Amino acid sequence: MIKAIASRKSTRKYNNTPVESNKILSLIESARMAPSGSNTQPWHFIIVTNNEIKDQIVKVNNNQQWMNTAPVFIVCVADIRCRIKEDKDIYLDENCDLPELKQIIRDTAIAIEHILLEAENIGLSSCWTAWFSQTEMRPIMNIPNDKYVVGVITIGYSDNSGKPASKKSLESIIRYEKW
Ligand SMILES: Cc1cc2nc3c(=O)[nH]c(=O)nc-3n(C[C@H](O)[C@H](O)[C@H](O)COP(=O)(O)O)c2cc1C
């Protein structure tokens, strides 16, 4: 595990080797095992390989063209209905102040990190992207307004360029007993 954690880095250039579908299933399987508050498991994952859909996703994602070098996108969606049961209209976006939105984003983010680490573990590379608005992203994939897209993860085989990001030192982030 520590090997995968230490070697994972955001990859923004992929070669054109296709990704095996059983490997994609392994990624979703790793997400499925993630912890979540009250075991609500608010996550859903849309696997996107269609070039037209990918292109639309890239455009609303601040037109990050490097994304198109990745053969697969995993669109990670949080569903608030696991926490709000009453039958009322809900429109989720960045300005929504429902406390449950924070909870479903938190839990789905954990599942996404499982995906990033399992990708590294099985020889794939990835990058979490989230430079988009809900209003523009959701309609591309017919995602209902009561769902929240937490991230679009690019998945593929790295072209082996790109340096690891610098990380804060252990001493600078750790405290003992009290702040
Ligand atoms: C919530 C989130 C959103 C991100 N969005 C983007 C993005 O839109 N584009 C991008 O190139 N990288 C994005 N990243 C990747 C970060 O830039 C990257 O994780 C950070 O620089 C540390 O590098 P590392 O992942 O290689 O450790 C995002 C990461 C997270 C966790």
The ligand as an SDF file (V2000), in Angstrom:
LIG
                    3D

 31 33  0  0  0  0  0  0  0  0999 V2000
  -10.3160   17.9250   -5.7650 C   0  0  0  0  0  0  0  0  0  0  0  0
   -9.1900   17.9570   -6.7630 C   0  0  0  0  0  0  0  0  0  0  0  0
   -9.3610   18.6270   -7.9520 C   0  0  0  0  0  0  0  0  0  0  0  0
   -8.3300   18.6640   -8.8980 C   0  0  0  0  0  0  0  0  0  0  0  0
   -8.5550   19.2510  -10.1030 N   0  0  0  0  0  0  0  0  0  0  0  0
   -7.5760   19.2470  -11.0300 C   0  0  0  0  0  0  0  0  0  0  0  0
   -7.8240   19.7670  -12.3240 C   0  0  0  0  0  0  0  0  0  0  0  0
   -8.9180   20.2170  -12.6600 O   0  0  0  0  0  0  0  0  0  0  0  0
   -6.8050   19.7470  -13.2090 N   0  0  0  0  0  0  0  0  0  0  0  0
   -5.5850   19.2160  -12.9110 C   0  0  0  0  0  0  0  0  0  0  0  0
   -4.7030   19.2270  -13.7830 O   0  0  0  0  0  0  0  0  0  0  0  0
   -5.3270   18.6810  -11.6880 N   0  0  0  0  0  0  0  0  0  0  0  0
   -6.2950   18.6800  -10.7570 C   0  0  0  0  0  0  0  0  0  0  0  0
   -6.0690   18.1020   -9.5270 N   0  0  0  0  0  0  0  0  0  0  0  0
   -4.7650   17.4790   -9.2340 C   0  0  0  0  0  0  0  0  0  0  0  0
   -3.9240   18.3200   -8.2830 C   0  0  0  0  0  0  0  0  0  0  0  0
   -3.4170   19.4240   -8.9770 O   0  0  0  0  0  0  0  0  0  0  0  0
   -2.8120   17.4320   -7.7040 C   0  0  0  0  0  0  0  0  0  0  0  0
   -3.3820   16.3940   -6.9360 O   0  0  0  0  0  0  0  0  0  0  0  0
   -1.8450   18.2190   -6.8340 C   0  0  0  0  0  0  0  0  0  0  0  0
   -1.1540   19.1780   -7.5880 O   0  0  0  0  0  0  0  0  0  0  0  0
   -0.8190   17.2960   -6.1570 C   0  0  0  0  0  0  0  0  0  0  0  0
   -0.1500   16.5290   -7.1240 O   0  0  0  0  0  0  0  0  0  0  0  0
   -0.1500   14.9310   -7.0710 P   0  0  0  0  0  0  0  0  0  0  0  0
   -1.5740   14.4660   -7.2920 O   0  0  0  0  0  0  0  0  0  0  0  0
    0.7490   14.5190   -8.2060 O   0  0  0  0  0  0  0  0  0  0  0  0
    0.3450   14.4990   -5.7210 O   0  0  0  0  0  0  0  0  0  0  0  0
   -7.0890   18.0470   -8.5920 C   0  0  0  0  0  0  0  0  0  0  0  0
   -6.9230   17.3570   -7.3930 C   0  0  0  0  0  0  0  0  0  0  0  0
   -7.9650   17.3010   -6.4880 C   0  0  0  0  0  0  0  0  0  0  0  0
   -7.7900   16.5030   -5.2090 C   0  0  0  0  0  0  0  0  0  0  0  0
  1  2  1  0
  2  3  1  0
  2 30  2  0
  3  4  2  0
  4  5  1  0
  4 28  1  0
  5  6  2  0
  6  7  1  0
  6 13  1  0
  7  8  2  0
  7  9  1  0
  9 10  1  0
 10 11  2  0
 10 12  1  0
 12 13  2  0
 13 14  1  0
 14 15  1  0
 14 28  1  0
 15 16  1  0
 16 17  1  0
 16 18  1  0
 18 19  1  0
 18 20  1  0
 20 21  1  0
 20 22  1  0
 22 23  1  0
 23 24  1  0
 24 25  2  0
 24 26  1  0
 24 27  1  0
 28 29  2  0
 29 30  1  0
 30 31  1  0
M  END
$$$$
